[in-house]
Every structure is written in C-alpha cells, then in structure tokens.
C-alpha cells in the first residue's frame, strides 16, 4: 500500500511517456485522463538518455515541463529513476558496463537491463542520477512514491561479476576449504585451491543447458549472489532517495513468480510491494490469483500496488488476443480482491514505434475517447470514485498457507534428476488451485514468516530444508498444526548437500516415514491409488516409502511397488503431518484438502457456484466480500449475511438469490 496523506481512494492510472510526443498533444492527454478518472501517472521510467546526454551534463527542462503539466492537472506521480536502460554514450565510453550472457556472449549497446549489476560505472552513474532526481523533485507534494528502475532482471556472467562472486563467497564461507566442503568439490577433481580458481557457472564452465549443471552447489550460490547483486543496485538508489525524502515511500515493480530474483529478500528493502500482471488470455484465473497472493505475502499480508497491466492487448505473447469486454474490469478487481490498493496500466498513450507500439493503452493510436477500451476504462474510473477509500488498507484473514522458497525452486530445477518435468511452480499451483476453487483464503509464506497464525500449512516439494526450518515445522505440528508435504522433500540442506540417514532427512520424525527410492514416470505413464473409495491417478514421481509411525491412508495399485504407501498421516504432538508421495490431479487435491479443512473446521469464504471467485478483506470500515464471475455464463448467488453492494448501492438480503453476470464483479460490505 502506498501510504501518502493525499491518497483517498484506489489510485488509478499508469505509465505515461509524454517525452515521446510533441508538447501540443499533452493537453489532450490531460483532457482524456480526466474523462477516464485517471489520478496517478508513473513518469520518467526510461529517460536516462534524455536526462543525461553525456558524462557531465544533466538536462531536466522537459521533465520539468511534464511535472508542471501534471501538477496543474492535479495528478499524483509515481516518479521513476530511469535507470533500467543506460545511455549509448556510457556503453561507448565504458564498455565494461555491458552484460555478458549465460552463453558467454558479451553484449553491445541495446535493449534494456543491459548493464552489469556489479559494474562500478553503472552503480556510480545510476545512483548519481537517482540523487539528482530526488533533489530536483522530492519537494513536490504530488509525488506519492519513488519507482526505482523498472522490472529488474538481467543476470550477468562477466569478469566484474566473477570477481564479485569470489568476494561474496569469501564473505559467506570464510575459507576456500569451507567452499569445497559446501560444494562437494572432491567429486570430479573440482577442488579449488584459491578463490581465484572459481569461475562463473554458465555454458563456458559448469552448465550443459541453462537449467542443467554439473555442480548444483556452485550454480545455486551464483543464483543467490546474482539476486543479491541486482538488489544491491536497487538499494544504492533507494538509500540516496531515502536520505533526501525520508517520508516518500520507495518501490520497484516486481513480476510475480519471477525465478531469477528472490523477492522475499527484496521485500525487506521495499516500502511497499508493487508488481506487473500480464497473464495470457488462457491463463487459469487461479494462477493469476496465486501471483497476487505471493505479492501480498512478501510483506506479511500488507496490501500491494498493481503497478502495470494492459488495458486491452499484450504485445509480446505468441498470440496477442484482446481482452474480451468486461475482462479488464474483472482482472482489475481480482487484483483488488487479493490485496491491491491501486489499479495501474502500461501504457497511457500508445507508442508509435519500437517493440511496444502494439501493446494496449488507455489512449489508442486513433487518439480519441471513441473506443471500446476507453469506455470500459472510464466506467471503471467512475466506479473507483464511488468506492472511495472504503477498502484501502484492508487485509485478509487466512488460516491456510502455502510455503514457498526461491532457493528451493532453484535447487529443485537444477537437480540432476529425478525428472525434467518436475516444475516447482506447477506443484504449488496444483494445491493452490484446489483451495482457490473451494474459495479458501490462502496466504503465501516463507521461512521468515510466523507459522503460528495458521491451522494448515502446505509445502509442496520441500526439497531443501534449511537450517532451523525443520524446528519451525516441528514446533508448528507439535502445537496442533496440520502440515502437508510431498514427494522429493527433505533431501538436501541449503548448499544442496544430501542429508544422509534416509529421506526425508530432518523431516523424518515429523512425518513418521522414510523414503527408500523414487520412481520417475515418463509422460503418458501412470500408476493409481484409491482414497476414500475413489480411484485417482499417480504421475510424474512415485516415492517408494515405508511407514514407521505414520498411518497409511492409501497405497499404489500397480508396478512392483503395488501395496506400498502413497499417502500417509502421522500424529506428532498435538498435530498431524501428511505425506503425499506422488503427483495426482485436481479431483484428488480437492478431495484430500477438503478432508483436512473439515478436520480443522476451516470454511470457504462463501459457498458459490464453481468459477465464481470469492475473497474477503477486512479493515476498520468492516468486512468486504469480493465476488468475481470468471464463467462464460451468469451465476445465481445466495449469501447467509446481509450486505450492501458498494458499486451500485443495492441491498443484498441474506438467503435471497441475486444474479452475478458473466465477467461481472460485486463488492459487498457485509
């Protein structure tokens, strides 16, 4: 949530690039923004070349004009630092600033995020530009947030990074002997005698594919190092802005489940979370919802900012289908339903050149308000005025959490086995989809979060068990919590060294089992099992396990391990620990999880037809029920409470059915 005294409603607007247009068009933009109900713009995202044409010159004349314009029209500003794309003169004068790709190819000037994050040149000039922007505009009362860089990414494997990696390792481990131990370098005669022996792990060294490496420990540490290196660039800019304007909150726009960057660590350095949501038209709505849950979870449940989405069409997908009528509004409110306190877009006026000229915009190439998209945007703008501040700051109340860890993600998909088809995100989504379909409120949590607020925690494929995590889980279950994990869990520590003594390692006593073998099933190959008198499929992975103290709830039906446990439950202290030894399908996850929810007396937000998503948010104004109909047909809804629909003012009477049209939304204050 952007905390600023001038914010009295959900902020509505997005990325505005007037520097790409002649000044005579700007006033027309202002007229159309007013028609659409736009009240915030993100400025200056990609202006480094304009602001600094050479090493010693800074030119703010045009940005000054733009700031005067938006201030005169009462627009709030999320001011960016422009540091996501360095200017051409910098690459010409300082070629060491340029990134080296995973392949070992040294880049030339072009694209964006093309700067080495460990380049002292880049860090010096980016921080200096942020400082000058802060000094020039920080006193203006319409700046509600600083927006550092843009969609950080761009891993680098150059000599700058290689040297910085060695320093990082020395600080982390203290000695080369401890590095050798952590990486098990006695394998393949890989012993390092000096930190200078260590090179960046890429296609020139340890990798034979992008996600396949001969030394997982080396590659895993480089992932951690690179995420922290890029974060350091953010922190340098944030520090100078915080020094100049301590009261203006600072953010950068994240990208959901973006694999290269550990956003849990980034969240600690951000005043509020913001992110860019670009689902394809055929993405499951629960997949988008899970990304919103993650963004909310990064700050322990605090509301976030939806910084970007497209008003109509995304331009970089293989098939760039239009958002159908009503979908922009539906997906905007879905973000709000899951914790957003802003609705913002890229872009405000459609560019006429380069790679995003066919990406959707508030103002299309025709340049008038006479478009379907603009009419939908203006209608949404009216509704947000009606909604006002009622839902701002509202939080969720969840008794179910899904555990997620970026380093676990990296380690699973770097692992030499068991299956190239094992994808961490897919396993998370399988459990989340079942819960979302049942309209169970779910939080995404990490190792740093408290588990005590939850009754049920699910940790799919908890391959890496870091120091202390097992104790946290052990305490949670002993004190009455229900814990669920799955196949390929408890195998390794934080440096990817196997925990010997039987899988699932440090979780063995909690789960009451030990796993002897693991069978990877090729595509199209299945086993099966019976649970609650219903047969379910078993695919991808089959753990062959032995129950020690655990109760066996189901067994495999086929192959040489027919009769071995596939689903177990272990009483541990006051709580229960479940182990699901295979991948199944949505029908199983819904059946299995519904049993656990009943055991813990966890109820859905409301009972509604399938395809209608329901969430609740709470603040000092009360409880707000969001109903979103993702179905292609209308639905009839009946609630057990009275309420008022905030967008229309209609009374909702308990036990009286009402219509929720296809792609429609209702926000009901109960």
C-alpha positions in Angstrom: 0.0 0.0 0.0 1.3 3.5 -0.9 1.0 5.5 2.3 0.6 9.2 1.5 -1.8 11.7 3.1 -3.2 12.7 -0.3 -4.4 9.2 -1.2 -8.2 8.9 -0.5 -9.1 6.1 -3.0 -7.7 3.3 -5.1 -5.1 5.0 -7.3 -6.0 4.7 -11.0 -3.5 5.4 -13.8 -0.2 4.1 -15.0 2.9 4.6 -17.2 2.9 7.9 -19.0 5.6 8.8 -21.6 4.8 12.3 -22.9 8.5 12.8 -23.8 7.8 10.5 -26.8 5.2 13.1 -28.1 5.2 16.7 -29.1 4.0 19.1 -26.3 0.8 20.1 -28.2 -0.5 16.6 -27.5 0.0 16.8 -23.8 -3.1 18.9 -23.0 -5.2 16.5 -25.0 -3.8 13.7 -22.8 -4.9 15.6 -19.7 -8.4 16.0 -21.0 -8.7 12.3 -21.7 -7.2 11.4 -18.4 -9.9 13.4 -16.7 -12.6 11.7 -18.7 -11.2 8.3 -17.6 -10.9 9.2 -14.0 -7.1 8.9 -14.0 -5.5 10.3 -10.9 -1.9 9.0 -10.9 0.8 8.6 -13.5 4.2 6.9 -13.4 6.7 9.2 -15.0 10.3 9.0 -16.2 10.7 5.2 -16.4 13.1 5.3 -19.5 14.5 8.8 -19.8 18.2 8.4 -18.9 19.3 9.3 -22.4 17.2 12.5 -22.3 18.2 13.5 -18.8 22.0 12.8 -19.2 23.2 13.3 -22.8 26.9 13.0 -21.7 29.0 12.3 -18.7 28.9 15.8 -17.2 25.5 17.2 -18.4 22.1 16.8 -16.9 19.1 18.3 -18.7 15.8 18.4 -16.8 13.9 21.0 -18.9 11.5 18.6 -20.5 10.8 16.7 -17.3 10.3 20.0 -15.5 7.6 20.9 -18.1 6.0 17.5 -17.7 5.9 17.8 -13.9 4.4 21.3 -14.2 1.7 19.9 -16.5 0.6 17.0 -14.3 0.8 19.1 -11.2 -1.5 21.7 -12.8 -4.0 18.9 -13.5 -3.9 17.5 -10.0 -2.3 14.2 -11.0 -0.3 12.3 -8.4 3.1 11.0 -9.6 5.0 7.8 -9.1 8.4 9.1 -10.1 10.9 6.6 -11.6 14.6 6.9 -11.7 15.1 6.0 -15.4 18.0 3.6 -14.6 16.7 0.4 -16.4 18.4 1.4 -19.6 21.8 3.2 -19.7 22.5 5.7 -22.4 24.6 4.9 -25.5 27.5 7.2 -24.6 28.1 5.2 -21.4 28.4 1.9 -23.3 30.7 3.6 -25.8 33.0 5.2 -23.2 32.8 2.4 -20.7 32.3 -1.0 -22.5 32.9 -2.9 -19.2 29.4 -1.7 -18.2 27.8 -4.2 -20.7 26.4 -7.5 -19.6 27.7 -10.9 -20.5 25.0 -13.5 -21.3 24.8 -17.0 -19.9 26.3 -18.3 -23.1 29.4 -16.2 -22.5 28.5 -13.7 -25.2 29.4 -10.1 -24.4 26.6 -7.8 -25.3 26.8 -4.5 -27.2 24.6 -1.5 -26.6 20.9 -2.2 -27.0 17.7 -3.5 -25.4 17.3 -2.7 -21.6 18.7 -4.3 -18.4 21.9 -4.5 -20.4 24.1 -3.2 -17.6 26.3 -5.4 -15.5 24.9 -5.1 -11.9 28.4 -5.3 -10.5 29.8 -2.6 -12.7 31.1 0.3 -10.6 30.5 2.6 -13.5 26.8 1.6 -13.7 26.4 1.8 -9.9 28.0 5.2 -9.8 26.0 6.9 -12.5 22.7 5.2 -11.7 23.0 6.3 -8.0 24.0 9.8 -9.1 21.0 10.2 -11.4 18.6 9.0 -8.7 20.1 11.5 -6.3 19.7 14.4 -8.8 16.1 13.4 -9.5 15.4 13.3 -5.7 17.0 16.7 -5.1 15.1 18.3 -8.0 11.6 16.9 -7.4 11.5 15.5 -3.9 9.9 18.6 -2.5 6.8 18.4 -4.7 3.7 17.3 -2.8 2.2 15.3 -5.7 5.0 12.7 -5.7 3.5 9.8 -3.8 6.2 7.2 -4.4 9.7 6.7 -5.9 9.9 4.0 -8.5 13.4 2.7 -8.9 14.5 1.3 -12.3 11.9 -1.0 -13.9 11.2 -4.8 -13.8 14.7 -5.7 -12.6 16.4 -8.6 -14.3 19.4 -9.3 -16.4 21.8 -11.8 -14.9 25.4 -11.3 -15.9 28.5 -13.6 -16.2 31.2 -11.1 -16.9 34.6 -10.6 -15.2 33.1 -7.9 -12.9 30.6 -10.4 -11.7 33.1 -13.3 -11.4 35.4 -11.2 -9.2 32.4 -10.0 -7.1 31.3 -13.6 -6.8 34.6 -14.6 -5.3 34.3 -11.8 -2.7 30.8 -12.8 -1.9 31.9 -16.4 -1.4 34.7 -15.5 0.9 32.4 -13.4 3.0 29.8 -16.2 3.1 32.0 -19.1 3.8 35.2 -17.6 5.3 37.7 -20.0 3.7 38.2 -21.9 0.5 38.1 -25.2 2.5 34.5 -24.5 3.5 33.6 -23.7 0.0 35.0 -27.0 -1.2 33.0 -28.7 1.6 29.7 -26.9 0.8 30.0 -27.8 -2.9 31.4 -31.3 -2.5 34.3 -30.5 -4.9 36.1 -33.8 -4.2 33.7 -35.0 -6.9 35.3 -34.9 -10.4 38.5 -33.4 -9.1 37.0 -30.0 -8.7 38.9 -29.0 -5.6 39.6 -25.2 -5.5 43.0 -24.1 -4.1 42.2 -20.4 -4.1 39.2 -18.2 -4.6 40.7 -17.0 -7.8 40.2 -20.6 -9.2 36.4 -20.1 -9.1 34.7 -19.0 -12.3 31.1 -18.1 -13.0 28.9 -21.2 -13.7 27.5 -20.9 -17.2 27.8 -22.6 -20.6 31.5 -21.9 -20.6 32.0 -23.8 -17.4 29.6 -26.0 -15.4 26.4 -25.9 -17.4 25.4 -28.1 -20.3 21.9 -26.5 -20.5 20.5 -23.4 -18.9 18.9 -25.3 -16.0 21.2 -28.3 -16.1 24.5 -28.1 -14.2 27.2 -30.5 -13.2 27.7 -28.7 -9.8 24.4 -27.7 -8.3 26.1 -26.1 -5.3 28.1 -23.7 -7.5 25.1 -22.8 -9.7 22.8 -22.4 -6.7 25.2 -20.0 -4.9 25.6 -18.0 -8.1 21.8 -17.6 -8.3 21.8 -16.3 -4.7 24.7 -14.0 -5.5 23.2 -12.6 -8.7 19.8 -11.9 -7.0 21.7 -10.0 -4.2 23.9 -8.2 -6.7 20.9 -6.8 -8.6 19.2 -6.0 -5.3 22.3 -4.0 -4.3 21.8 -1.8 -7.3 18.3 -1.1 -6.1 19.5 -0.5 -2.5 22.0 2.1 -3.6 19.4 4.2 -5.4 16.9 3.7 -2.5 19.5 4.9 0.0 20.1 8.3 -1.7 16.3 8.9 -2.2 15.5 7.9 1.4 18.2 10.3 2.6 16.6 13.2 0.6 13.0 12.4 1.1 12.6 10.0 4.1 8.8 10.3 4.0 8.2 9.3 0.4 7.8 5.5 0.0 10.1 3.6 -2.3 9.3 0.6 -4.5 10.2 -1.2 -7.8 7.9 -3.2 -9.9 8.2 -6.9 -9.4 7.0 -9.7 -11.8 5.1 -12.3 -9.8 6.9 -15.7 -9.7 10.0 -14.3 -11.4 12.5 -17.1 -11.0 15.9 -15.2 -11.1 15.2 -12.9 -8.1 14.4 -13.9 -4.5 11.6 -11.4 -3.9 11.4 -12.3 -0.2 14.8 -10.7 0.3 13.9 -7.8 -2.0 10.7 -7.2 0.1 12.8 -6.3 3.1 14.2 -3.3 1.2 10.9 -2.0 -0.3 8.5 0.3 1.5 5.6 -1.3 -0.4 5.3 -4.1 -2.9 4.3 -3.3 -6.5 4.1 -5.7 -9.4 3.2 -6.0 -13.1 0.4 -8.5 -14.0 0.4 -9.8 -17.6 -1.5 -13.1 -17.8 -2.2 -14.6 -21.2 -5.9 -14.8 -22.1 -5.9 -18.5 -21.5 -4.2 -18.4 -18.1 -6.2 -20.0 -15.3 -7.6 -17.3 -13.1 -6.3 -19.2 -10.1 -2.8 -18.9 -11.4 -3.2 -15.1 -11.6 -4.7 -15.2 -8.1 -1.7 -17.1 -6.7 0.6 -14.4 -8.0 -1.4 -11.8 -6.3 -1.2 -13.9 -3.1 2.6 -14.0 -3.4 2.8 -10.2 -3.7 0.6 -9.8 -0.7 2.7 -12.4 1.2 6.0 -10.6 0.6 5.1 -8.1 3.2 3.3 -10.4 5.6 -0.2 -9.6 4.2 0.1 -5.9 3.6 -1.8 -4.6 0.5 0.3 -4.1 -2.6 0.2 -1.9 -5.7 -0.8 -3.2 -9.1 1.7 -1.1 -11.0 1.1 -2.4 -14.5 -1.4 -4.4 -16.5 -2.6 -4.0 -20.1 -5.9 -2.2 -20.8 -6.5 -4.5 -23.8 -3.8 -6.4 -25.5 -0.3 -7.7 -24.5 2.2 -7.4 -27.4 4.9 -10.0 -26.6 2.9 -13.2 -26.3 2.9 -15.7 -29.1 -0.8 -15.0 -29.7 -1.8 -11.5 -28.6 -5.5 -11.8 -28.1 -7.7 -8.9 -27.0 -9.1 -8.8 -23.5 -12.8 -9.5 -24.1 -15.4 -7.0 -23.0 -15.5 -6.9 -19.2 -12.3 -8.8 -18.7 -10.1 -5.7 -18.0 -12.5 -4.7 -15.2 -12.8 -8.3 -13.9 -9.0 -8.7 -13.7 -8.5 -5.3 -12.2 -10.9 -6.1 -9.4 -9.4 -9.6 -9.0 -6.2 -7.8 -8.1 -8.1 -5.6 -5.5 -9.8 -8.7 -4.2 -6.4 -10.3 -3.4 -4.9 -7.2 -1.9 -4.2 -4.4 -4.4 -4.8 -0.8 -3.4 -4.0 0.6 -6.9 -5.1 -0.2 -10.5 -2.5 0.9 -12.9 -1.6 0.3 -16.6 1.1 0.2 -19.1 0.6 2.4 -21.1 -1.3 5.7 -21.0 -0.8 6.6 -24.7 0.1 4.0 -27.3 3.6 4.5 -28.6 4.2 4.8 -32.4 7.5 3.0 -32.7 9.6 0.1 -31.4 8.6 -3.2 -29.7 5.6 -2.0 -27.6 3.8 0.1 -30.2 1.0 -2.5 -30.4 0.7 -3.0 -26.7 -2.6 -1.8 -25.3 -3.1 1.7 -23.9 -5.6 4.0 -22.4 -5.3 6.3 -25.4 -5.1 4.3 -28.6 -3.4 5.3 -31.9 -6.7 6.8 -33.1 -6.2 9.4 -30.3 -9.9 9.8 -29.2 -12.1 8.6 -26.4 -14.3 6.9 -29.0 -13.0 3.3 -28.4 -14.4 0.3 -26.6 -11.3 0.1 -24.4 -11.5 3.8 -23.3 -15.2 3.5 -22.5 -14.5 0.5 -20.3 -11.7 2.4 -18.6 -13.8 5.4 -18.0 -16.5 3.3 -16.4 -14.0 1.7 -14.1 -12.7 5.1 -13.2 -16.3 6.1 -12.2 -16.6 3.1 -10.0 -13.4 3.7 -8.2 -14.6 7.2 -7.3 -17.7 5.6 -5.8 -15.7 3.0 -3.9 -13.5 5.8 -2.5 -11.3 4.9 0.5 -13.6 2.1 1.9 -11.3 -0.8 1.1 -7.9 0.9 1.4 -5.5 -1.0 3.7 -7.9 -3.9 4.1 -6.3 -7.3 4.8 -7.2 -10.9 4.5 -7.7 -13.4 7.4 -6.3 -16.8 6.3 -5.9 -20.0 8.3 -4.2 -21.8 5.4 -0.8 -21.0 4.0 1.4 -22.4 1.2 5.1 -22.4 1.9 7.3 -21.1 -0.9 11.1 -20.6 -1.2 13.0 -19.2 -4.2 16.2 -21.1 -3.2 14.2 -24.3 -3.1 12.9 -23.5 -6.6 16.4 -23.0 -7.9 17.6 -26.2 -6.3 14.8 -28.4 -7.5 15.2 -27.4 -11.1 19.0 -27.5 -11.0 18.8 -31.0 -9.6 20.3 -33.8 -11.7 17.1 -35.8 -11.5 14.5 -37.1 -10.9 12.6 -35.6 -13.9 12.9 -32.7 -16.3 9.1 -32.4 -16.0 9.3 -31.6 -12.3 8.4 -27.9 -12.0 8.1 -26.3 -8.6 5.6 -23.7 -9.7 3.3 -26.4 -11.1 3.3 -28.2 -7.8 2.4 -25.1 -5.9 -0.4 -24.3 -8.3 -1.9 -27.8 -8.1 -2.5 -27.3 -4.3 -3.4 -23.6 -4.6 -5.9 -24.3 -7.5 -7.8 -26.8 -5.4 -8.0 -24.3 -2.5 -8.9 -21.4 -4.7 -11.6 -23.4 -6.4 -13.1 -24.0 -2.9 -12.8 -20.3 -2.1 -10.4 -20.9 0.8 -8.4 -17.8 1.8 -4.7 -18.6 1.3 -1.5 -16.8 2.2 1.9 -17.5 0.7 4.6 -17.7 3.4 8.3 -18.0 3.6 10.9 -19.2 6.1 10.9 -15.7 7.8 7.2 -15.7 8.5 5.5 -16.9 11.6 3.6 -20.2 11.3 1.5 -19.7 14.4 -1.3 -17.8 12.7 -2.2 -20.8 10.6 -4.0 -24.1 11.1 -2.9 -25.7 7.9 0.5 -25.3 6.1 1.2 -27.0 2.7 4.8 -27.2 1.5 4.8 -29.0 -1.9 8.2 -30.5 -2.9 10.1 -29.1 0.1 13.4 -30.5 -1.4 15.7 -28.1 0.5 15.3 -27.9 4.3 17.4 -25.0 5.5 18.9 -24.8 9.0 16.2 -24.2 11.5 13.2 -24.8 9.2 12.6 -28.3 10.4 12.4 -27.0 14.0 9.9 -24.4 12.9 7.8 -27.1 11.3 8.3 -29.4 14.2 7.0 -26.8 16.7 4.0 -25.9 14.4 2.9 -29.5 14.3 3.6 -30.3 17.9 1.4 -27.4 18.9 -1.6 -28.6 16.9 -1.0 -27.5 13.3 -1.6 -29.7 10.2 1.4 -29.9 7.9 1.4 -31.3 4.3 4.4 -32.0 2.2 5.0 -34.2 -0.8 7.5 -36.4 -2.8 11.1 -35.2 -3.2 11.1 -33.4 0.1 13.7 -33.2 2.9 16.5 -34.3 0.6 19.2 -31.5 0.9 20.4 -28.6 3.0 20.9 -25.0 1.9 24.0 -25.8 -0.2 22.3 -28.7 -1.9 24.2 -31.4 0.0 22.2 -34.5 0.7 21.1 -35.1 4.2 22.1 -38.7 4.8 20.2 -41.2 7.0 17.2 -41.6 4.9 14.8 -39.3 3.1 13.0 -37.0 4.1 16.0 -36.1 6.2 15.2 -33.7 9.0 11.5 -34.1 8.4 11.6 -37.9 9.0 10.4 -37.9 12.6 7.7 -35.3 11.9 6.3 -37.4 9.0 6.9 -40.8 10.5 8.1 -42.3 7.3 11.3 -43.0 5.4 11.7 -43.0 1.6 13.8 -45.7 0.1 13.5 -45.0 -3.7 12.0 -42.6 -6.1 10.5 -43.6 -9.5 10.1 -41.0 -12.2 7.3 -41.7 -14.6 7.6 -40.6 -18.3 4.9 -38.6 -19.9 1.8 -40.8 -20.5 2.8 -43.3 -17.8 0.6 -43.5 -14.7 0.1 -45.5 -11.6 -3.1 -45.3 -9.4 -4.3 -45.4 -5.9 -7.6 -45.4 -4.0 -8.6 -42.8 -1.5 -12.0 -42.5 0.2 -13.3 -45.2 -2.1 -12.3 -43.3 -5.2 -9.5 -44.1 -7.7 -7.0 -41.4 -8.5 -4.2 -41.1 -11.0 -0.5 -41.1 -9.9 2.0 -39.5 -12.3 5.4 -37.8 -12.6 7.0 -39.0 -9.4 6.3 -42.0 -7.2 8.1 -42.2 -3.8 8.6 -45.7 -2.5 8.3 -45.3 1.2 8.0 -47.2 4.5 5.7 -46.1 7.3 7.5 -46.0 10.6 4.9 -44.5 12.9 2.6 -43.0 10.3 -0.8 -44.3 9.4 -1.1 -45.5 5.8 -4.2 -43.9 4.1 -3.6 -45.3 0.6 -1.2 -47.5 -1.4 -0.1 -47.8 -5.0 -2.1 -50.2 -7.2 0.4 -51.0 -9.9 4.0 -51.9 -10.7 6.4 -53.7 -8.4 5.7 -51.3 -5.6 1.9 -52.0 -5.6 0.8 -52.1 -2.0 3.5 -49.5 -0.8 2.2 -46.3 0.9 1.3 -43.4 -1.3 -0.5 -41.2 1.3 0.3 -41.2 5.0 -0.7 -39.3 8.1 1.4 -39.0 11.3 0.3 -37.9 14.7 3.1 -35.7 16.0 2.4 -34.0 19.3 -0.9 -32.3 19.1 -0.9 -32.0 15.3 -0.8 -34.0 12.1 1.8 -34.4 9.3 0.7 -35.7 5.9 2.9 -37.0 3.1 1.7 -37.2 -0.5 4.2 -39.4 -2.3 3.1 -38.7 -5.9 1.5 -36.2 -8.2 -2.2 -36.6 -8.8 -4.9 -34.5 -10.3 -7.3 -31.7 -9.3 -10.0 -34.1 -8.2 -7.7 -35.7 -5.7 -6.3 -32.4 -4.3 -9.9 -31.1 -3.8 -11.0 -34.3 -2.1 -7.9 -34.6 0.1 -7.7 -31.0 1.1 -11.4 -30.8 1.8 -10.9 -33.6 4.3 -8.1 -31.6 6.0 -10.2 -28.4 6.0 -13.1 -30.2 7.7 -10.7 -31.6 10.3 -9.6 -28.0 11.1 -13.0 -26.5 10.8 -11.8 -24.1 8.1 -14.7 -22.8 6.0 -14.8 -21.3 2.5 -15.2 -17.5 2.3 -18.7 -18.2 1.0 -20.4 -21.0 -0.9 -20.8 -20.0 -4.5 -21.0 -21.8 -7.9 -17.8 -23.1 -9.5 -16.0 -20.5 -11.5 -17.1 -17.7 -9.1 -14.1 -16.5 -7.1 -14.7 -15.1 -3.6 -12.4 -13.3 -1.2 -12.8 -11.2 1.9 -10.8 -8.2 3.0 -11.1 -6.5 6.4 -10.3 -3.1 7.7 -11.6 -0.5 10.2 -14.6 0.0 7.9 -15.7 -3.6 8.1 -15.6 -6.8 6.0 -15.7 -6.6 2.2 -16.8 -9.6 0.1 -15.5 -9.7 -3.4 -17.4 -11.9 -5.9 -15.9 -12.3 -9.4 -17.6 -14.4 -12.1 -15.0 -15.9 -14.4 -17.5 -18.1 -16.1 -18.8 -17.6 -19.6 -22.3 -17.7 -18.2 -24.3 -15.9 -15.5 -24.5 -17.3 -12.0 -27.0 -17.1 -9.2 -25.6 -16.3 -5.7 -27.2 -16.7 -2.3 -25.4 -15.3 0.9 -26.0 -16.1 4.5 -25.5 -12.4 5.5 -27.0 -9.1 4.7 -24.9 -6.5 2.9 -24.6 -3.5 0.6 -23.1 -3.7 -2.9 -20.7 -0.8 -2.9 -20.6 -0.1 -6.7 -24.4 0.1 -7.1 -25.7 0.8 -3.6 -28.1 -2.2 -3.9 -29.0 -4.1 -0.7 -28.1 -7.7 -0.6 -30.5 -9.7 1.6 -29.4 -13.0 3.2 -30.9 -16.2 1.8 -32.2 -14.3 -1.3 -30.6 -15.2 -4.6 -29.2 -12.5 -6.8 -27.7 -12.5 -10.3 -23.9 -12.2 -11.0 -23.5 -11.8 -14.7 -20.6 -13.3 -16.7 -17.4 -11.4 -16.1 -19.1 -9.2 -13.5 -17.9 -8.2 -10.1 -19.7 -7.4 -6.9 -18.1 -5.8 -3.8 -20.3 -6.3 -0.8 -19.9 -4.7 2.6 -21.3 -7.3 4.9 
